[in-house]
Amino acid sequence: MVKKDEYYDNPYYKKFLVEKNKIKEKYPKELFETATSRKDPIYSEESKLIWRQYLKELGNLMFKPKGLYQDFIWDIISESEKIYMETKARNGKQGRKTT
């Protein structure tokens, strides 16, 4: 398995971080402060809505088919995990047949 420091060497991860930061820049900085550093720990309905929009955009970026994050994950998993996932994808819901 890859160590966290090695993620930054991966070209797909670097590109993913750039895209993630572009999304993050669209939203107010207060949204990303920790609960202890916020002046008002109770979130308003408006800030909850903004947070949901941010998570939706981030999720769309991460789970985009053949996207940067998907390529990054595919790069860091082991060969045995790749073979297992490919086999599972090919076989679908069939499972084992018993006679």
N, C-alpha and C positions, 0 to 999 in steps of 0.2 A: 504494500500500500504506500501511497505517496504521502510525504510529510507536508504539513501546512506551508512551510517555507518554499517548498518546491512548486506549489501552485503558481506562484508568480513567474516561474520560468516557462509555464505553458502559454503558448501564443493565443490559444482560444480563451483562456482565463483572463489574460490581459485585455483582450477585446471585449469580453463580457463585462469586466469591471468598468471599462470606458462607457459602455452602454448603460450600465447600472447607475453610474454617477450622473449621466445625462438625465436619467429619469429622476434621480434624487434631487437634482438642482431645480427641478420644476416646482418643488414643494417647499413650504416654509421650514426654516431651520428648527423652529420650536417643536416641530413634529418628531424630530429625531433625538430630542433631549431625553435623558433618563428621568425616571419618576422623581428621583431625589433632587435633581437640578431644576425641575420645573417649579415655577411659582405657584401654579394652579394644578394640583395633582388630579383634579376631576376634569375629565375631558368633556368638551361640549359636543353636541350632536354634529356641529359643523366639522370639528376636528376629527371626529370618528369617521365621517363621510370621506374626508380628505385622505385619511389613513387607509381606508378601504380602497380608494382609487389607486393609491400608491402600491398597495399589495397586489391589486389586480394587474397593474402594468408590469410589476416585477415578476409576477407569476407568468404572465404572457411571454416575457423575455426568457425566463428559465425553461418553460415547457414548450417553446416553439419547436416544432419538428425540424430536425436538421439544423438547429440553431447553435449558437456559440457555446452555450452552457451544456447542451447535449453532447457536442463534440468534445468538450473538456472532460465530461464524465466518462465518455467512451475511451478517452486517452489514458485516464488514470486507473481504470479497473484492470484486474489481472486477466490473463488469457483464459484461465479456467472459468472465470465469471462470464467472459464474453461468449465462450462456447455454450455455457449453461443457458444464458439469456437467448442466444440464437436458436438453440434447440427448443426451448420453451415457446418462443415466438412462432416457430415453424409448426410445432405440434398443436398449438392452440389449446382448445378445451378438451381435446380427445382423451388425454390421460392414458393410463394403462388399460389395456383390454384384457379381461380375464375370460377364460372359456370354461 
